[in-house]
Amino acid sequence: MPQITVDYSAALHDSFDRRGYAKALHPVVVDTVAARAEACKTRVRAVEDFTVGDGTGGDAVVHVEIALAAGRTEEVKGRLAQAAAALVRDFLPAADGPAVHISAEVRDLDPAYRTA
């Protein structure tokens, strides 16, 4: 715990610094929800097919999901989601590429979640 998943449009593969983002996100998670840095686990997945709106804009998407052990308030989870989404821009170049839609959500892990 925390389990972090970042899905991003494959069109951003050469421009989104995924490892840099994960390394910068972990301290934000630690500071916001009192997690341990070594407990943060991030996987990043390129997704080939995204459609935004009517699909004619060639837009791109980055979506961050952070799953935590239950017990954080909605306010804390909201602050973390906002920070995670805002941080993405630091790892995308400011260019005349596609419009990038960034979102983040923070949710509770299933009560049956276990580590070994």
TIMI-2910 file (N, C-alpha, C, CB; in pm, 1 decimal, decimal comma, always signed):
<rs>
+----------+----------+----------+----------+----------+----------+----------+----------+----------+----------+----------+----------+------+
!      n_x !      n_y !      n_z !     ca_x !     ca_y !     ca_z !      c_x !      c_y !      c_z !     cb_x !     cb_y !     cb_z ! resn !
+----------+----------+----------+----------+----------+----------+----------+----------+----------+----------+----------+----------+------+
!    +85,0 !   -115,0 !     +0,0 !     +0,0 !     +0,0 !     +0,0 !    +90,2 !   +122,0 !     +0,0 !    -97,0 !     -0,7 !   +120,8 !  Met !
!    +66,3 !   +228,9 !    -62,7 !    -34,4 !   +257,0 !   -164,4 !     -4,3 !   +187,9 !   -298,0 !    -45,1 !   +406,7 !   -185,6 !  Pro !
!   -110,8 !   +149,0 !   -365,2 !   -101,5 !    +92,4 !   -499,5 !   -140,9 !   +202,2 !   -597,5 !   -193,1 !    -35,3 !   -515,7 !  Gln !
!    -48,9 !   +237,0 !   -686,7 !    -69,6 !   +348,8 !   -778,4 !    -64,3 !   +296,7 !   -921,2 !    +36,8 !   +460,6 !   -756,2 !  Ile !
!   -163,0 !   +335,0 !  -1000,7 !   -166,9 !   +297,8 !  -1141,7 !   -180,3 !   +424,2 !  -1224,6 !   -283,7 !   +199,2 !  -1171,2 !  Thr !
!    -96,4 !   +436,9 !  -1325,9 !   -102,9 !   +550,8 !  -1416,9 !   -128,5 !   +496,0 !  -1556,7 !    +29,1 !   +636,9 !  -1412,1 !  Val !
!   -243,5 !   +529,1 !  -1611,9 !   -275,1 !   +494,6 !  -1751,0 !   -254,5 !   +619,9 !  -1835,2 !   -422,7 !   +439,4 !  -1765,5 !  Asp !
!   -187,7 !   +603,9 !  -1949,3 !   -163,6 !   +720,0 !  -2034,8 !   -176,6 !   +680,5 !  -2180,4 !    -24,8 !   +780,5 !  -2008,0 !  Tyr !
!   -216,8 !   +775,8 !  -2262,0 !   -228,2 !   +752,6 !  -2405,9 !    -91,2 !   +716,7 !  -2462,4 !   -286,2 !   +877,5 !  -2478,1 !  Ser !
!    -86,2 !   +610,5 !  -2539,8 !    +39,8 !   +565,4 !  -2598,2 !   +105,6 !   +675,0 !  -2682,8 !    +16,3 !   +440,9 !  -2683,5 !  Ala !
!    +27,0 !   +767,5 !  -2734,6 !    +82,4 !   +877,5 !  -2813,4 !   +178,4 !   +963,8 !  -2731,2 !    -30,4 !   +963,8 !  -2869,0 !  Ala !
!   +171,3 !   +954,8 !  -2598,6 !   +259,1 !  +1032,5 !  -2510,3 !   +385,6 !   +956,3 !  -2471,5 !   +183,8 !  +1072,7 !  -2384,9 !  Leu !
!   +404,7 !   +837,3 !  -2526,5 !   +514,3 !   +749,9 !  -2484,9 !   +650,2 !   +819,8 !  -2486,0 !   +519,4 !   +628,9 !  -2574,6 !  His !
!   +678,4 !   +895,3 !  -2589,0 !   +810,3 !   +959,9 !  -2600,2 !   +819,6 !  +1091,7 !  -2524,6 !   +843,2 !   +984,0 !  -2745,2 !  Asp !
!   +707,1 !  +1143,8 !  -2475,6 !   +712,1 !  +1275,0 !  -2411,5 !   +678,9 !  +1273,9 !  -2262,2 !   +618,3 !  +1366,9 !  -2481,1 !  Ser !
!   +612,3 !  +1173,3 !  -2212,8 !   +573,0 !  +1168,1 !  -2071,4 !   +681,9 !  +1096,4 !  -1993,4 !   +435,0 !  +1096,2 !  -2053,0 !  Phe !
!   +746,8 !  +1168,3 !  -1901,7 !   +852,3 !  +1111,0 !  -1817,5 !   +785,2 !  +1032,4 !  -1704,6 !   +947,6 !  +1223,2 !  -1759,9 !  Asp !
!   +754,7 !   +909,7 !  -1733,2 !   +677,6 !   +825,6 !  -1641,4 !   +754,7 !   +793,2 !  -1513,5 !   +637,6 !   +696,7 !  -1710,8 !  Arg !
!   +878,7 !   +756,9 !  -1526,4 !   +958,9 !   +724,0 !  -1407,8 !   +980,6 !   +847,4 !  -1320,8 !  +1094,6 !   +664,3 !  -1449,4 !  Arg !
!  +1008,4 !   +959,4 !  -1384,2 !  +1023,8 !  +1083,7 !  -1309,6 !   +896,7 !  +1119,5 !  -1234,1 !  +1062,1 !  +1196,9 !  -1403,3 !  Gly !
!   +782,1 !  +1099,3 !  -1299,8 !   +653,9 !  +1127,3 !  -1234,5 !   +636,4 !  +1038,1 !  -1112,0 !   +536,6 !  +1106,5 !  -1333,2 !  Tyr !
!   +658,8 !   +909,6 !  -1126,7 !   +641,8 !   +816,5 !  -1013,8 !   +734,4 !   +854,7 !   -898,6 !   +669,7 !   +670,5 !  -1058,4 !  Ala !
!   +858,6 !   +886,0 !   -929,2 !   +953,6 !   +921,4 !   -824,1 !   +914,5 !  +1051,9 !   -754,2 !  +1094,1 !   +933,6 !   -882,6 !  Lys !
!   +853,9 !  +1144,7 !   -826,1 !   +808,8 !  +1269,7 !   -764,9 !   +676,8 !  +1251,0 !   -690,0 !   +793,4 !  +1378,3 !   -871,7 !  Ala !
!   +592,8 !  +1160,0 !   -736,3 !   +462,2 !  +1137,5 !   -673,0 !   +476,0 !  +1070,4 !   -537,2 !   +373,6 !  +1052,5 !   -763,5 !  Leu !
!   +567,9 !   +976,9 !   -523,0 !   +579,3 !   +902,4 !   -397,1 !   +594,4 !   +993,2 !   -275,0 !   +697,4 !   +808,1 !   -404,3 !  His !
!   +683,5 !  +1094,4 !   -275,7 !   +691,1 !  +1182,0 !   -158,3 !   +562,0 !  +1261,3 !   -133,2 !   +806,8 !  +1278,4 !   -174,6 !  Pro !
!   +490,5 !  +1294,7 !   -238,6 !   +362,5 !  +1364,2 !   -222,1 !   +263,7 !  +1273,4 !   -148,9 !   +304,9 !  +1407,7 !   -360,0 !  Val !
!   +260,0 !  +1146,5 !   -189,0 !   +172,1 !  +1049,9 !   -122,6 !   +212,5 !  +1035,3 !    +23,3 !   +176,8 !   +912,4 !   -193,9 !  Val !
!   +341,1 !  +1018,6 !    +47,3 !   +392,0 !  +1002,1 !   +184,4 !   +351,8 !  +1121,5 !   +270,9 !   +546,2 !   +985,8 !   +183,9 !  Val !
!   +373,7 !  +1241,1 !   +221,4 !   +344,4 !  +1361,5 !   +298,9 !   +194,6 !  +1383,0 !   +320,2 !   +403,5 !  +1482,2 !   +229,9 !  Asp !
!   +114,1 !  +1343,1 !   +223,8 !    -29,3 !  +1371,0 !   +230,5 !   -105,2 !  +1270,3 !   +315,9 !    -87,6 !  +1372,8 !    +91,5 !  Thr !
!    -67,4 !  +1142,5 !   +306,0 !   -146,5 !  +1040,0 !   +375,8 !    -65,7 !   +959,7 !   +477,3 !   -207,2 !   +945,5 !   +275,2 !  Val !
!    +53,1 !  +1008,1 !   +511,3 !   +136,8 !   +942,4 !   +612,5 !   +167,7 !   +796,9 !   +577,2 !    +68,3 !   +948,4 !   +748,2 !  Ala !
!   +197,7 !   +774,2 !   +450,2 !   +240,4 !   +641,0 !   +406,1 !   +393,2 !   +634,2 !   +416,2 !   +191,6 !   +610,7 !   +258,8 !  Ala !
!   +447,8 !   +514,5 !   +402,4 !   +592,6 !   +496,6 !   +397,5 !   +636,4 !   +495,8 !   +251,6 !   +635,9 !   +365,0 !   +469,6 !  Arg !
!   +745,7 !   +561,0 !   +221,1 !   +793,7 !   +567,9 !    +82,6 !   +813,3 !   +429,4 !    +23,6 !   +924,4 !   +646,1 !    +75,4 !  Ala !
!   +870,7 !   +338,7 !   +101,6 !   +896,8 !   +203,3 !    +49,1 !   +768,5 !   +124,4 !    +25,0 !   +986,2 !   +126,2 !   +145,6 !  Glu !
!   +656,9 !   +173,1 !    +75,8 !   +528,9 !   +105,7 !    +53,4 !   +461,7 !   +150,7 !    -76,7 !   +435,5 !   +131,4 !   +170,9 !  Ala !
!   +506,4 !   +261,9 !   -134,6 !   +446,4 !   +312,2 !   -258,6 !   +489,4 !   +226,1 !   -376,4 !   +485,9 !   +459,7 !   -282,8 !  Cys !
!   +392,3 !   +176,1 !   -448,1 !   +417,9 !    +91,6 !   -564,7 !   +342,0 !   +149,6 !   -682,9 !   +375,9 !    -57,0 !   -538,3 !  Lys !
!   +415,3 !   +186,3 !   -788,3 !   +352,6 !   +248,0 !   -904,7 !   +376,9 !   +164,2 !  -1028,4 !   +405,2 !   +390,1 !   -925,8 !  Thr !
!   +270,7 !   +140,7 !  -1101,7 !   +283,1 !    +77,9 !  -1234,0 !   +221,8 !   +174,7 !  -1335,1 !   +211,6 !    -64,6 !  -1239,2 !  Arg !
!   +284,6 !   +181,3 !  -1450,3 !   +244,5 !   +275,4 !  -1554,0 !   +213,4 !   +195,8 !  -1679,6 !   +355,6 !   +382,4 !  -1580,8 !  Val !
!    +98,5 !   +224,9 !  -1739,6 !    +54,3 !   +146,8 !  -1855,8 !    +17,2 !   +238,7 !  -1971,0 !    -65,5 !    +57,4 !  -1819,0 !  Arg !
!    +77,2 !   +212,3 !  -2086,1 !    +36,7 !   +281,7 !  -2208,0 !    -90,6 !   +215,0 !  -2259,2 !   +150,7 !   +278,8 !  -2316,8 !  Ala !
!   -185,3 !   +297,6 !  -2296,8 !   -311,4 !   +246,7 !  -2349,8 !   -325,2 !   +297,9 !  -2492,2 !   -433,7 !   +290,5 !  -2261,3 !  Val !
!   -343,9 !   +205,2 !  -2584,3 !   -350,4 !   +238,8 !  -2726,9 !   -477,0 !   +314,1 !  -2764,0 !   -341,0 !   +113,3 !  -2809,7 !  Glu !
!   -588,4 !   +278,0 !  -2705,8 !   -716,3 !   +332,5 !  -2749,5 !   -780,9 !   +419,5 !  -2642,2 !   -810,3 !   +220,1 !  -2788,0 !  Asp !
!   -789,0 !   +547,5 !  -2671,4 !   -862,0 !   +643,8 !  -2590,3 !   -948,9 !   +724,4 !  -2684,4 !   -765,6 !   +736,0 !  -2508,0 !  Phe !
!  -1065,5 !   +758,7 !  -2642,8 !  -1150,5 !   +849,6 !  -2719,3 !  -1197,9 !   +957,9 !  -2624,9 !  -1271,3 !   +774,7 !  -2785,3 !  Thr !
!  -1177,5 !  +1081,9 !  -2664,4 !  -1223,9 !  +1196,3 !  -2587,0 !  -1329,3 !  +1267,4 !  -2671,6 !  -1105,0 !  +1293,3 !  -2548,4 !  Val !
!  -1442,4 !  +1294,9 !  -2610,4 !  -1549,8 !  +1364,7 !  -2682,1 !  -1593,1 !  +1288,3 !  -2804,8 !  -1505,6 !  +1504,4 !  -2721,9 !  Gly !
!  -1598,6 !  +1357,6 !  -2918,1 !  -1643,1 !  +1291,8 !  -3041,5 !  -1530,1 !  +1217,1 !  -3111,8 !  -1702,8 !  +1394,4 !  -3136,3 !  Asp !
!  -1410,1 !  +1218,5 !  -3052,7 !  -1298,3 !  +1141,2 !  -3105,7 !  -1225,8 !  +1205,5 !  -3221,1 !  -1345,9 !  +1009,8 !  -3147,9 !  Gly !
!  -1258,1 !  +1327,7 !  -3255,6 !  -1193,3 !  +1390,5 !  -3371,1 !  -1075,8 !  +1479,9 !  -3334,7 !  -1293,4 !  +1470,5 !  -3447,3 !  Thr !
!  -1052,0 !  +1502,5 !  -3206,4 !   -950,3 !  +1598,1 !  -3165,1 !   -810,2 !  +1544,2 !  -3151,5 !   -988,9 !  +1656,0 !  -3039,0 !  Gly !
!   -791,6 !  +1413,6 !  -3153,5 !   -657,5 !  +1358,8 !  -3133,9 !   -603,3 !  +1384,9 !  -2995,0 !   -563,2 !  +1416,0 !  -3235,6 !  Gly !
!   -692,6 !  +1401,1 !  -2898,7 !   -652,0 !  +1431,5 !  -2761,8 !   -584,3 !  +1311,7 !  -2696,5 !   -772,8 !  +1474,9 !  -2679,0 !  Asp !
!   -512,5 !  +1339,9 !  -2587,9 !   -445,4 !  +1236,5 !  -2510,0 !   -496,8 !  +1241,2 !  -2365,9 !   -290,5 !  +1255,0 !  -2514,5 !  Ala !
!   -472,8 !  +1132,2 !  -2293,1 !   -524,4 !  +1119,0 !  -2157,1 !   -414,9 !  +1065,7 !  -2065,6 !   -648,0 !  +1026,0 !  -2153,7 !  Val !
!   -410,5 !  +1119,3 !  -1943,7 !   -332,2 !  +1060,3 !  -1834,6 !   -428,4 !  +1050,0 !  -1716,5 !   -201,7 !  +1147,4 !  -1798,8 !  Val !
!   -443,5 !   +928,6 !  -1664,2 !   -530,4 !   +907,2 !  -1548,2 !   -450,8 !   +834,5 !  -1440,1 !   -658,4 !   +825,8 !  -1587,5 !  His !
!   -454,2 !   +890,8 !  -1319,0 !   -381,1 !   +836,3 !  -1205,3 !   -482,1 !   +782,2 !  -1104,9 !   -288,9 !   +944,2 !  -1139,9 !  Val !
!   -461,5 !   +658,9 !  -1062,8 !   -545,2 !   +599,2 !   -958,8 !   -456,7 !   +560,3 !   -841,9 !   -623,7 !   +475,7 !  -1012,8 !  Glu !
!   -492,5 !   +606,9 !   -724,0 !   -416,3 !   +575,9 !   -602,7 !   -509,9 !   +502,3 !   -508,3 !   -357,3 !   +706,1 !   -535,3 !  Ile !
!   -474,0 !   +380,1 !   -474,1 !   -554,9 !   +298,4 !   -383,2 !   -482,7 !   +289,1 !   -249,3 !   -581,1 !   +155,8 !   -442,6 !  Ala !
!   -554,0 !   +322,3 !   -143,5 !   -498,3 !   +329,1 !     -8,4 !   -577,5 !   +240,8 !    +86,9 !   -497,2 !   +473,9 !    +42,3 !  Leu !
!   -513,7 !   +202,3 !   +195,5 !   -587,2 !   +136,9 !   +302,4 !   -693,2 !   +234,9 !   +352,6 !   -491,4 !    +91,3 !   +418,4 !  Ala !
!   -806,5 !   +183,8 !   +390,2 !   -917,9 !   +267,8 !   +434,8 !   -878,4 !   +348,9 !   +557,8 !  -1041,6 !   +181,7 !   +465,6 !  Ala !
!   -946,2 !   +461,2 !   +575,6 !   -926,1 !   +539,7 !   +696,0 !   -893,6 !   +685,3 !   +670,6 !   -818,5 !   +479,7 !   +775,9 !  Gly !
!   -864,6 !   +722,0 !   +545,1 !   -837,4 !   +863,6 !   +515,2 !   -969,1 !   +934,7 !   +490,4 !   -742,5 !   +878,7 !   +391,6 !  Arg !
!   -974,2 !  +1061,0 !   +528,6 !  -1095,3 !  +1138,8 !   +505,5 !  -1109,8 !  +1171,6 !   +357,1 !  -1093,5 !  +1268,0 !   +589,2 !  Thr !
!  -1231,2 !  +1207,4 !   +317,8 !  -1254,7 !  +1248,8 !   +179,5 !  -1173,8 !  +1374,1 !   +147,8 !  -1405,1 !  +1274,2 !   +154,7 !  Glu !
!  -1156,3 !  +1462,4 !   +243,9 !  -1076,9 !  +1583,1 !   +223,3 !   -931,4 !  +1548,4 !   +190,8 !  -1083,5 !  +1672,9 !   +347,6 !  Glu !
!   -872,7 !  +1457,4 !   +265,7 !   -733,9 !  +1416,2 !   +242,4 !   -722,4 !  +1347,7 !   +106,6 !   -684,5 !  +1321,6 !   +355,2 !  Val !
!   -816,2 !  +1259,9 !    +75,3 !   -812,3 !  +1191,3 !    -54,3 !   -827,4 !  +1292,1 !   -168,2 !   -923,5 !  +1083,8 !    -62,6 !  Lys !
!   -911,6 !  +1392,1 !   -149,7 !   -928,2 !  +1495,6 !   -251,7 !   -801,4 !  +1577,3 !   -272,2 !  -1042,3 !  +1587,5 !   -214,3 !  Gly !
!   -734,0 !  +1612,4 !   -162,6 !   -607,1 !  +1686,8 !   -173,8 !   -502,7 !  +1603,9 !   -248,8 !   -553,6 !  +1725,1 !    -33,0 !  Arg !
!   -497,1 !  +1475,2 !   -218,4 !   -399,8 !  +1389,2 !   -286,2 !   -432,5 !  +1376,0 !   -434,3 !   -395,8 !  +1250,7 !   -220,7 !  Leu !
!   -558,9 !  +1359,0 !   -467,5 !   -597,9 !  +1349,4 !   -609,3 !   -560,5 !  +1477,1 !   -683,6 !   -749,8 !  +1322,6 !   -622,7 !  Ala !
!   -586,9 !  +1592,0 !   -623,8 !   -553,9 !  +1720,2 !   -686,1 !   -402,7 !  +1732,6 !   -707,5 !   -605,4 !  +1837,1 !   -599,3 !  Gln !
!   -325,6 !  +1696,8 !   -607,4 !   -179,7 !  +1706,8 !   -618,2 !   -125,1 !  +1610,4 !   -722,8 !   -114,3 !  +1679,1 !   -482,7 !  Ala !
!   -178,4 !  +1488,6 !   -726,0 !   -132,2 !  +1388,6 !   -823,4 !   -160,5 !  +1433,8 !   -965,9 !   -199,4 !  +1253,0 !   -797,2 !  Ala !
!   -278,3 !  +1491,1 !   -988,2 !   -313,5 !  +1538,6 !  -1122,2 !   -227,0 !  +1658,0 !  -1161,8 !   -462,5 !  +1576,7 !  -1128,4 !  Ala !
!   -210,0 !  +1753,1 !  -1071,3 !   -131,0 !  +1873,0 !  -1102,7 !    +14,3 !  +1838,2 !  -1133,5 !   -136,8 !  +1972,2 !   -986,4 !  Ala !
!    +68,0 !  +1739,8 !  -1065,9 !   +208,0 !  +1701,4 !  -1083,6 !   +236,8 !  +1645,8 !  -1223,0 !   +246,6 !  +1598,9 !   -979,3 !  Leu !
!   +136,9 !  +1587,9 !  -1288,1 !   +157,2 !  +1530,5 !  -1421,9 !   +214,9 !  +1634,4 !  -1517,2 !    +24,6 !  +1475,6 !  -1478,0 !  Val !
!   +164,7 !  +1756,9 !  -1512,1 !   +210,7 !  +1862,1 !  -1605,4 !   +360,8 !  +1885,8 !  -1598,0 !   +138,3 !  +1992,6 !  -1576,8 !  Arg !
!   +420,2 !  +1862,8 !  -1481,3 !   +564,5 !  +1881,3 !  -1466,8 !   +644,6 !  +1778,1 !  -1545,5 !   +603,0 !  +1874,5 !  -1320,6 !  Asp !
!   +579,7 !  +1671,6 !  -1589,2 !   +650,7 !  +1563,1 !  -1656,7 !   +605,1 !  +1544,4 !  -1801,0 !   +631,6 !  +1434,0 !  -1580,4 !  Phe !
!   +534,2 !  +1645,1 !  -1851,7 !   +497,2 !  +1652,7 !  -1992,7 !   +557,7 !  +1780,1 !  -2049,5 !   +341,3 !  +1650,1 !  -2011,9 !  Leu !
!   +621,1 !  +1773,0 !  -2165,4 !   +677,5 !  +1896,5 !  -2220,6 !   +565,8 !  +1991,3 !  -2264,1 !   +770,7 !  +1865,1 !  -2339,8 !  Pro !
!   +591,5 !  +2119,2 !  -2248,8 !   +497,2 !  +2219,7 !  -2298,2 !   +520,3 !  +2231,5 !  -2448,0 !   +515,5 !  +2359,4 !  -2225,2 !  Ala !
!   +433,9 !  +2169,2 !  -2524,8 !   +452,7 !  +2167,3 !  -2670,0 !   +318,1 !  +2183,5 !  -2738,0 !   +521,7 !  +2036,1 !  -2715,9 !  Ala !
!   +324,5 !  +2195,9 !  -2867,4 !   +202,1 !  +2209,2 !  -2946,8 !   +149,6 !  +2072,0 !  -2987,9 !   +227,7 !  +2295,8 !  -3071,6 !  Asp !
!   +151,9 !  +1977,0 !  -2896,1 !   +100,5 !  +1843,6 !  -2924,9 !    -48,0 !  +1837,2 !  -2897,7 !   +173,8 !  +1738,2 !  -2842,5 !  Gly !
!    -97,3 !  +1716,7 !  -2877,8 !   -240,6 !  +1701,5 !  -2851,7 !   -278,5 !  +1761,5 !  -2716,5 !   -280,3 !  +1553,2 !  -2856,4 !  Pro !
!   -403,6 !  +1798,4 !  -2703,4 !   -454,2 !  +1840,1 !  -2572,5 !   -449,1 !  +1718,8 !  -2481,6 !   -600,4 !  +1898,6 !  -2581,8 !  Ala !
!   -398,1 !  +1736,6 !  -2360,0 !   -386,1 !  +1625,2 !  -2266,7 !   -486,3 !  +1645,9 !  -2153,5 !   -240,3 !  +1613,1 !  -2211,2 !  Val !
!   -574,6 !  +1549,3 !  -2136,5 !   -674,5 !  +1551,3 !  -2030,8 !   -618,0 !  +1471,5 !  -1913,4 !   -812,3 !  +1492,6 !  -2080,0 !  His !
!   -603,6 !  +1536,6 !  -1800,1 !   -540,8 !  +1474,5 !  -1683,2 !   -645,4 !  +1459,5 !  -1573,8 !   -419,0 !  +1558,6 !  -1632,6 !  Ile !
!   -648,0 !  +1341,4 !  -1513,5 !   -739,9 !  +1317,2 !  -1402,5 !   -672,2 !  +1227,2 !  -1300,4 !   -872,6 !  +1253,5 !  -1452,3 !  Ser !
!   -725,3 !  +1229,6 !  -1179,3 !   -673,5 !  +1143,2 !  -1073,2 !   -786,7 !  +1109,5 !   -978,7 !   -556,1 !  +1210,8 !   -996,9 !  Ala !
!   -779,0 !   +991,5 !   -922,0 !   -875,6 !   +950,1 !   -820,6 !   -801,7 !   +876,7 !   -710,3 !   -987,1 !   +860,5 !   -881,9 !  Glu !
!   -852,2 !   +890,5 !   -590,4 !   -796,7 !   +820,6 !   -475,4 !   -911,0 !   +740,2 !   -416,3 !   -733,2 !   +920,0 !   -369,4 !  Val !
!   -887,7 !   +612,8 !   -397,0 !   -993,2 !   +525,9 !   -346,6 !   -937,6 !   +436,2 !   -237,5 !  -1054,2 !   +441,6 !   -460,1 !  Arg !
!  -1028,2 !   +373,2 !   -163,2 !   -988,7 !   +276,8 !    -60,9 !   -966,0 !   +140,4 !   -123,7 !  -1095,2 !   +267,8 !    +49,7 !  Asp !
!   -864,2 !    +71,8 !    -77,2 !   -842,0 !    -66,1 !   -116,9 !   -953,6 !   -153,9 !    -61,0 !   -704,0 !   -115,5 !    -68,7 !  Leu !
!   -977,9 !   -262,8 !   -127,2 !  -1073,4 !   -361,3 !    -77,4 !  -1027,2 !   -408,4 !    +60,5 !  -1087,0 !   -482,0 !   -176,4 !  Asp !
!  -1118,5 !   -428,3 !   +154,0 !  -1078,6 !   -474,2 !   +287,5 !  -1002,1 !   -606,1 !   +287,3 !  -1200,1 !   -488,4 !   +373,6 !  Pro !
!  -1017,4 !   -685,4 !   +182,6 !   -946,5 !   -813,3 !   +174,6 !   -804,6 !   -798,9 !   +120,6 !  -1023,8 !   -909,4 !    +87,5 !  Ala !
!   -759,8 !   -679,2 !    +86,4 !   -624,7 !   -656,4 !    +34,5 !   -520,9 !   -703,6 !   +136,2 !   -603,4 !   -506,3 !     +1,1 !  Tyr !
!   -422,4 !   -777,8 !    +87,3 !   -312,9 !   -827,3 !   +173,5 !   -181,6 !   -816,6 !    +96,7 !   -338,5 !   -976,3 !   +219,2 !  Arg !
!    -72,4 !   -806,3 !   +167,9 !    +60,9 !   -813,2 !   +108,9 !   +131,8 !   -935,2 !   +167,3 !   +142,6 !   -681,5 !   +135,7 !  Thr !
!   +231,9 !   -979,5 !    +96,5 !   +308,5 !  -1095,2 !   +144,8 !   +455,8 !  -1062,6 !   +147,1 !   +283,2 !  -1219,0 !    +57,0 !  Ala !
+----------+----------+----------+----------+----------+----------+----------+----------+----------+----------+----------+----------+------+
</rs>
